[in-house]
Amino acid sequence: MKETKLKAFEFATDLTKQLITLSTILIGLSITFLEKFNVGISRTIIILSWSLLFVSIIFGIFTLMALTGNIGKINSERDMNTNNIYSKNITSLSILQIFTFIVGILLLIIYSACSTNLKSEYPEDKEEVIINDENFNVDSLPNDSLHIFNQ
């Protein structure tokens, strides 16, 4: 019975560590590729996403501390029944970590979707050359101008 309970603590610890790692990676990648997204969109969404992912990391650290504390309290068979992974100090912190992680990811997805949909069809840093010609056709559709961007 003791091995089963210790295994449960081990799995809970692994899950908490994975969420901490994913939150850290998502913050790092989104900061790295922030310039690729449209800067015209409100940055409030991405900052809120980073904040929630950071709070998820903090709750994860507190969850690991609670797991360690509960394992440290187990000295006898009686302690095995009272200290488990379903203790309030562990579950409350773990639920908060999972909730902030999910909301942070959803906000990151919303920001990414909004910024890619609002991306300008013309590159901002390229020089535009317009050629006006009434006889110019693209795919058999009449068009009177051609937009060319110098690289």
Rosetta constraint file for C-alpha pairs under 8 A:
AtomPair CA 1 CA 5 HARMONIC 6.46 0.50
AtomPair CA 2 CA 6 HARMONIC 6.18 0.50
AtomPair CA 2 CA 80 HARMONIC 7.16 0.50
AtomPair CA 3 CA 7 HARMONIC 6.00 0.50
AtomPair CA 4 CA 8 HARMONIC 6.27 0.50
AtomPair CA 5 CA 9 HARMONIC 6.40 0.50
AtomPair CA 5 CA 80 HARMONIC 7.72 0.50
AtomPair CA 5 CA 84 HARMONIC 6.92 0.50
AtomPair CA 6 CA 10 HARMONIC 6.22 0.50
AtomPair CA 6 CA 71 HARMONIC 7.84 0.50
AtomPair CA 7 CA 11 HARMONIC 6.22 0.50
AtomPair CA 8 CA 12 HARMONIC 6.16 0.50
AtomPair CA 8 CA 85 HARMONIC 6.94 0.50
AtomPair CA 9 CA 13 HARMONIC 6.07 0.50
AtomPair CA 9 CA 67 HARMONIC 6.85 0.50
AtomPair CA 9 CA 71 HARMONIC 7.75 0.50
AtomPair CA 9 CA 84 HARMONIC 7.64 0.50
AtomPair CA 9 CA 85 HARMONIC 6.12 0.50
AtomPair CA 10 CA 14 HARMONIC 6.20 0.50
AtomPair CA 11 CA 15 HARMONIC 6.22 0.50
AtomPair CA 12 CA 16 HARMONIC 6.23 0.50
AtomPair CA 12 CA 85 HARMONIC 7.40 0.50
AtomPair CA 13 CA 17 HARMONIC 6.17 0.50
AtomPair CA 13 CA 64 HARMONIC 6.33 0.50
AtomPair CA 13 CA 67 HARMONIC 7.23 0.50
AtomPair CA 14 CA 18 HARMONIC 6.15 0.50
AtomPair CA 15 CA 19 HARMONIC 6.34 0.50
AtomPair CA 16 CA 20 HARMONIC 6.29 0.50
AtomPair CA 16 CA 60 HARMONIC 5.69 0.50
AtomPair CA 16 CA 63 HARMONIC 7.27 0.50
AtomPair CA 16 CA 64 HARMONIC 7.07 0.50
AtomPair CA 16 CA 94 HARMONIC 7.54 0.50
AtomPair CA 17 CA 21 HARMONIC 6.14 0.50
AtomPair CA 17 CA 60 HARMONIC 7.20 0.50
AtomPair CA 18 CA 22 HARMONIC 6.08 0.50
AtomPair CA 19 CA 23 HARMONIC 6.03 0.50
AtomPair CA 19 CA 56 HARMONIC 7.92 0.50
AtomPair CA 19 CA 57 HARMONIC 7.58 0.50
AtomPair CA 19 CA 60 HARMONIC 7.41 0.50
AtomPair CA 19 CA 98 HARMONIC 7.71 0.50
AtomPair CA 19 CA 101 HARMONIC 7.45 0.50
AtomPair CA 20 CA 24 HARMONIC 6.21 0.50
AtomPair CA 20 CA 56 HARMONIC 7.10 0.50
AtomPair CA 20 CA 57 HARMONIC 4.99 0.50
AtomPair CA 20 CA 60 HARMONIC 6.11 0.50
AtomPair CA 20 CA 61 HARMONIC 7.92 0.50
AtomPair CA 21 CA 25 HARMONIC 6.18 0.50
AtomPair CA 22 CA 26 HARMONIC 6.05 0.50
AtomPair CA 23 CA 27 HARMONIC 6.21 0.50
AtomPair CA 23 CA 53 HARMONIC 5.36 0.50
AtomPair CA 23 CA 54 HARMONIC 7.08 0.50
AtomPair CA 23 CA 56 HARMONIC 7.19 0.50
AtomPair CA 23 CA 57 HARMONIC 6.60 0.50
AtomPair CA 23 CA 101 HARMONIC 6.94 0.50
AtomPair CA 24 CA 28 HARMONIC 6.22 0.50
AtomPair CA 24 CA 53 HARMONIC 7.57 0.50
AtomPair CA 24 CA 54 HARMONIC 7.63 0.50
AtomPair CA 24 CA 57 HARMONIC 7.48 0.50
AtomPair CA 25 CA 29 HARMONIC 6.01 0.50
AtomPair CA 26 CA 30 HARMONIC 5.93 0.50
AtomPair CA 27 CA 31 HARMONIC 6.15 0.50
AtomPair CA 27 CA 50 HARMONIC 5.97 0.50
AtomPair CA 27 CA 53 HARMONIC 7.12 0.50
AtomPair CA 27 CA 54 HARMONIC 7.97 0.50
AtomPair CA 28 CA 32 HARMONIC 6.11 0.50
AtomPair CA 29 CA 33 HARMONIC 6.14 0.50
AtomPair CA 30 CA 34 HARMONIC 5.69 0.50
AtomPair CA 33 CA 37 HARMONIC 7.35 0.50
AtomPair CA 35 CA 39 HARMONIC 7.41 0.50
AtomPair CA 37 CA 112 HARMONIC 7.37 0.50
AtomPair CA 37 CA 115 HARMONIC 5.65 0.50
AtomPair CA 37 CA 116 HARMONIC 6.50 0.50
AtomPair CA 37 CA 119 HARMONIC 7.38 0.50
AtomPair CA 38 CA 115 HARMONIC 5.10 0.50
AtomPair CA 38 CA 116 HARMONIC 6.88 0.50
AtomPair CA 38 CA 118 HARMONIC 6.82 0.50
AtomPair CA 38 CA 119 HARMONIC 5.54 0.50
AtomPair CA 38 CA 120 HARMONIC 7.93 0.50
AtomPair CA 39 CA 43 HARMONIC 7.86 0.50
AtomPair CA 39 CA 115 HARMONIC 7.81 0.50
AtomPair CA 41 CA 114 HARMONIC 7.63 0.50
AtomPair CA 41 CA 115 HARMONIC 6.31 0.50
AtomPair CA 41 CA 118 HARMONIC 7.85 0.50
AtomPair CA 43 CA 47 HARMONIC 6.13 0.50
AtomPair CA 44 CA 48 HARMONIC 5.97 0.50
AtomPair CA 45 CA 49 HARMONIC 6.13 0.50
AtomPair CA 45 CA 107 HARMONIC 6.26 0.50
AtomPair CA 45 CA 108 HARMONIC 7.46 0.50
AtomPair CA 45 CA 110 HARMONIC 7.97 0.50
AtomPair CA 45 CA 111 HARMONIC 6.17 0.50
AtomPair CA 46 CA 50 HARMONIC 6.16 0.50
AtomPair CA 46 CA 107 HARMONIC 6.91 0.50
AtomPair CA 46 CA 108 HARMONIC 6.16 0.50
AtomPair CA 46 CA 111 HARMONIC 6.23 0.50
AtomPair CA 47 CA 51 HARMONIC 6.10 0.50
AtomPair CA 48 CA 52 HARMONIC 6.16 0.50
AtomPair CA 48 CA 104 HARMONIC 7.44 0.50
AtomPair CA 48 CA 107 HARMONIC 7.54 0.50
AtomPair CA 49 CA 53 HARMONIC 6.17 0.50
AtomPair CA 49 CA 103 HARMONIC 7.51 0.50
AtomPair CA 49 CA 104 HARMONIC 4.40 0.50
AtomPair CA 49 CA 105 HARMONIC 6.88 0.50
AtomPair CA 49 CA 106 HARMONIC 7.98 0.50
AtomPair CA 49 CA 107 HARMONIC 5.35 0.50
AtomPair CA 49 CA 108 HARMONIC 5.74 0.50
AtomPair CA 50 CA 54 HARMONIC 6.03 0.50
AtomPair CA 50 CA 104 HARMONIC 6.82 0.50
AtomPair CA 51 CA 55 HARMONIC 6.10 0.50
AtomPair CA 51 CA 104 HARMONIC 7.74 0.50
AtomPair CA 52 CA 56 HARMONIC 6.07 0.50
AtomPair CA 52 CA 100 HARMONIC 5.35 0.50
AtomPair CA 52 CA 101 HARMONIC 6.66 0.50
AtomPair CA 52 CA 103 HARMONIC 7.19 0.50
AtomPair CA 52 CA 104 HARMONIC 5.10 0.50
AtomPair CA 53 CA 57 HARMONIC 6.39 0.50
AtomPair CA 53 CA 100 HARMONIC 6.43 0.50
AtomPair CA 53 CA 101 HARMONIC 5.49 0.50
AtomPair CA 53 CA 104 HARMONIC 5.32 0.50
AtomPair CA 53 CA 105 HARMONIC 7.65 0.50
AtomPair CA 54 CA 58 HARMONIC 6.44 0.50
AtomPair CA 55 CA 59 HARMONIC 6.17 0.50
AtomPair CA 55 CA 97 HARMONIC 7.52 0.50
AtomPair CA 55 CA 100 HARMONIC 6.87 0.50
AtomPair CA 56 CA 60 HARMONIC 6.01 0.50
AtomPair CA 56 CA 96 HARMONIC 7.32 0.50
AtomPair CA 56 CA 97 HARMONIC 4.55 0.50
AtomPair CA 56 CA 98 HARMONIC 7.07 0.50
AtomPair CA 56 CA 99 HARMONIC 7.96 0.50
AtomPair CA 56 CA 100 HARMONIC 5.33 0.50
AtomPair CA 56 CA 101 HARMONIC 5.45 0.50
AtomPair CA 57 CA 61 HARMONIC 6.29 0.50
AtomPair CA 57 CA 97 HARMONIC 7.20 0.50
AtomPair CA 58 CA 62 HARMONIC 6.34 0.50
AtomPair CA 58 CA 97 HARMONIC 7.92 0.50
AtomPair CA 59 CA 63 HARMONIC 6.02 0.50
AtomPair CA 59 CA 93 HARMONIC 5.87 0.50
AtomPair CA 59 CA 94 HARMONIC 7.03 0.50
AtomPair CA 59 CA 96 HARMONIC 6.68 0.50
AtomPair CA 59 CA 97 HARMONIC 5.06 0.50
AtomPair CA 60 CA 64 HARMONIC 6.22 0.50
AtomPair CA 60 CA 93 HARMONIC 7.38 0.50
AtomPair CA 60 CA 94 HARMONIC 6.84 0.50
AtomPair CA 60 CA 97 HARMONIC 5.76 0.50
AtomPair CA 61 CA 65 HARMONIC 6.29 0.50
AtomPair CA 62 CA 66 HARMONIC 6.18 0.50
AtomPair CA 62 CA 93 HARMONIC 6.88 0.50
AtomPair CA 63 CA 67 HARMONIC 6.13 0.50
AtomPair CA 63 CA 90 HARMONIC 5.79 0.50
AtomPair CA 63 CA 93 HARMONIC 5.50 0.50
AtomPair CA 63 CA 94 HARMONIC 5.89 0.50
AtomPair CA 64 CA 68 HARMONIC 6.13 0.50
AtomPair CA 65 CA 69 HARMONIC 6.11 0.50
AtomPair CA 66 CA 70 HARMONIC 6.15 0.50
AtomPair CA 66 CA 89 HARMONIC 6.45 0.50
AtomPair CA 66 CA 90 HARMONIC 5.67 0.50
AtomPair CA 67 CA 71 HARMONIC 6.23 0.50
AtomPair CA 67 CA 85 HARMONIC 7.23 0.50
AtomPair CA 67 CA 90 HARMONIC 6.40 0.50
AtomPair CA 68 CA 72 HARMONIC 6.15 0.50
AtomPair CA 69 CA 73 HARMONIC 6.43 0.50
AtomPair CA 70 CA 74 HARMONIC 6.87 0.50
AtomPair CA 70 CA 83 HARMONIC 5.89 0.50
AtomPair CA 70 CA 84 HARMONIC 7.11 0.50
AtomPair CA 71 CA 83 HARMONIC 7.46 0.50
AtomPair CA 73 CA 79 HARMONIC 7.07 0.50
AtomPair CA 73 CA 83 HARMONIC 7.35 0.50
AtomPair CA 74 CA 79 HARMONIC 5.06 0.50
AtomPair CA 74 CA 80 HARMONIC 5.83 0.50
AtomPair CA 74 CA 83 HARMONIC 6.83 0.50
AtomPair CA 75 CA 79 HARMONIC 6.20 0.50
AtomPair CA 75 CA 80 HARMONIC 7.75 0.50
AtomPair CA 76 CA 80 HARMONIC 6.51 0.50
AtomPair CA 77 CA 81 HARMONIC 6.89 0.50
AtomPair CA 78 CA 82 HARMONIC 6.82 0.50
AtomPair CA 79 CA 83 HARMONIC 5.81 0.50
AtomPair CA 80 CA 84 HARMONIC 6.85 0.50
AtomPair CA 82 CA 87 HARMONIC 7.96 0.50
AtomPair CA 83 CA 87 HARMONIC 6.42 0.50
AtomPair CA 85 CA 90 HARMONIC 6.39 0.50
AtomPair CA 85 CA 91 HARMONIC 7.23 0.50
AtomPair CA 86 CA 90 HARMONIC 6.62 0.50
AtomPair CA 86 CA 91 HARMONIC 5.86 0.50
AtomPair CA 87 CA 91 HARMONIC 6.21 0.50
AtomPair CA 88 CA 92 HARMONIC 5.79 0.50
AtomPair CA 89 CA 93 HARMONIC 6.52 0.50
AtomPair CA 90 CA 94 HARMONIC 6.04 0.50
AtomPair CA 91 CA 95 HARMONIC 5.90 0.50
AtomPair CA 92 CA 96 HARMONIC 6.28 0.50
AtomPair CA 93 CA 97 HARMONIC 6.17 0.50
AtomPair CA 94 CA 98 HARMONIC 6.19 0.50
AtomPair CA 95 CA 99 HARMONIC 6.01 0.50
AtomPair CA 96 CA 100 HARMONIC 6.07 0.50
AtomPair CA 97 CA 101 HARMONIC 6.05 0.50
AtomPair CA 98 CA 102 HARMONIC 6.16 0.50
AtomPair CA 99 CA 103 HARMONIC 6.21 0.50
AtomPair CA 100 CA 104 HARMONIC 5.87 0.50
AtomPair CA 101 CA 105 HARMONIC 6.21 0.50
AtomPair CA 102 CA 106 HARMONIC 6.18 0.50
AtomPair CA 103 CA 107 HARMONIC 6.17 0.50
AtomPair CA 104 CA 108 HARMONIC 6.21 0.50
AtomPair CA 105 CA 109 HARMONIC 6.17 0.50
AtomPair CA 106 CA 110 HARMONIC 6.14 0.50
AtomPair CA 107 CA 111 HARMONIC 6.08 0.50
AtomPair CA 108 CA 112 HARMONIC 6.13 0.50
AtomPair CA 109 CA 113 HARMONIC 6.03 0.50
AtomPair CA 110 CA 114 HARMONIC 6.03 0.50
AtomPair CA 111 CA 115 HARMONIC 5.98 0.50
AtomPair CA 112 CA 116 HARMONIC 6.11 0.50
AtomPair CA 113 CA 117 HARMONIC 6.18 0.50
AtomPair CA 114 CA 118 HARMONIC 6.17 0.50
AtomPair CA 115 CA 119 HARMONIC 6.11 0.50
AtomPair CA 120 CA 124 HARMONIC 7.92 0.50
AtomPair CA 123 CA 149 HARMONIC 7.88 0.50
AtomPair CA 126 CA 149 HARMONIC 5.76 0.50
AtomPair CA 126 CA 150 HARMONIC 5.91 0.50
AtomPair CA 126 CA 151 HARMONIC 6.36 0.50
AtomPair CA 127 CA 149 HARMONIC 5.56 0.50
AtomPair CA 127 CA 150 HARMONIC 5.46 0.50
AtomPair CA 127 CA 151 HARMONIC 7.75 0.50
AtomPair CA 128 CA 147 HARMONIC 6.56 0.50
AtomPair CA 128 CA 148 HARMONIC 5.77 0.50
AtomPair CA 128 CA 149 HARMONIC 4.77 0.50
AtomPair CA 128 CA 150 HARMONIC 6.67 0.50
AtomPair CA 129 CA 147 HARMONIC 5.89 0.50
AtomPair CA 129 CA 148 HARMONIC 5.14 0.50
AtomPair CA 129 CA 149 HARMONIC 6.29 0.50
AtomPair CA 129 CA 150 HARMONIC 7.65 0.50
AtomPair CA 130 CA 145 HARMONIC 6.45 0.50
AtomPair CA 130 CA 146 HARMONIC 5.62 0.50
AtomPair CA 130 CA 147 HARMONIC 4.94 0.50
AtomPair CA 130 CA 148 HARMONIC 6.47 0.50
AtomPair CA 131 CA 145 HARMONIC 5.45 0.50
AtomPair CA 131 CA 146 HARMONIC 5.23 0.50
AtomPair CA 131 CA 147 HARMONIC 6.88 0.50
AtomPair CA 132 CA 144 HARMONIC 5.71 0.50
AtomPair CA 132 CA 145 HARMONIC 4.46 0.50
AtomPair CA 132 CA 146 HARMONIC 6.69 0.50
AtomPair CA 133 CA 144 HARMONIC 5.26 0.50
AtomPair CA 133 CA 145 HARMONIC 6.07 0.50
AtomPair CA 134 CA 143 HARMONIC 6.95 0.50
AtomPair CA 134 CA 144 HARMONIC 4.68 0.50
AtomPair CA 134 CA 145 HARMONIC 7.60 0.50
AtomPair CA 135 CA 142 HARMONIC 7.53 0.50
AtomPair CA 135 CA 143 HARMONIC 7.64 0.50
AtomPair CA 135 CA 144 HARMONIC 6.98 0.50
AtomPair CA 136 CA 142 HARMONIC 6.72 0.50
AtomPair CA 136 CA 143 HARMONIC 5.87 0.50
AtomPair CA 136 CA 144 HARMONIC 6.05 0.50
AtomPair CA 136 CA 145 HARMONIC 7.22 0.50
AtomPair CA 136 CA 146 HARMONIC 7.93 0.50
AtomPair CA 137 CA 141 HARMONIC 5.53 0.50
AtomPair CA 137 CA 142 HARMONIC 4.86 0.50
AtomPair CA 137 CA 143 HARMONIC 5.52 0.50
AtomPair CA 137 CA 144 HARMONIC 7.82 0.50
AtomPair CA 138 CA 142 HARMONIC 6.76 0.50
AtomPair CA 138 CA 143 HARMONIC 6.92 0.50
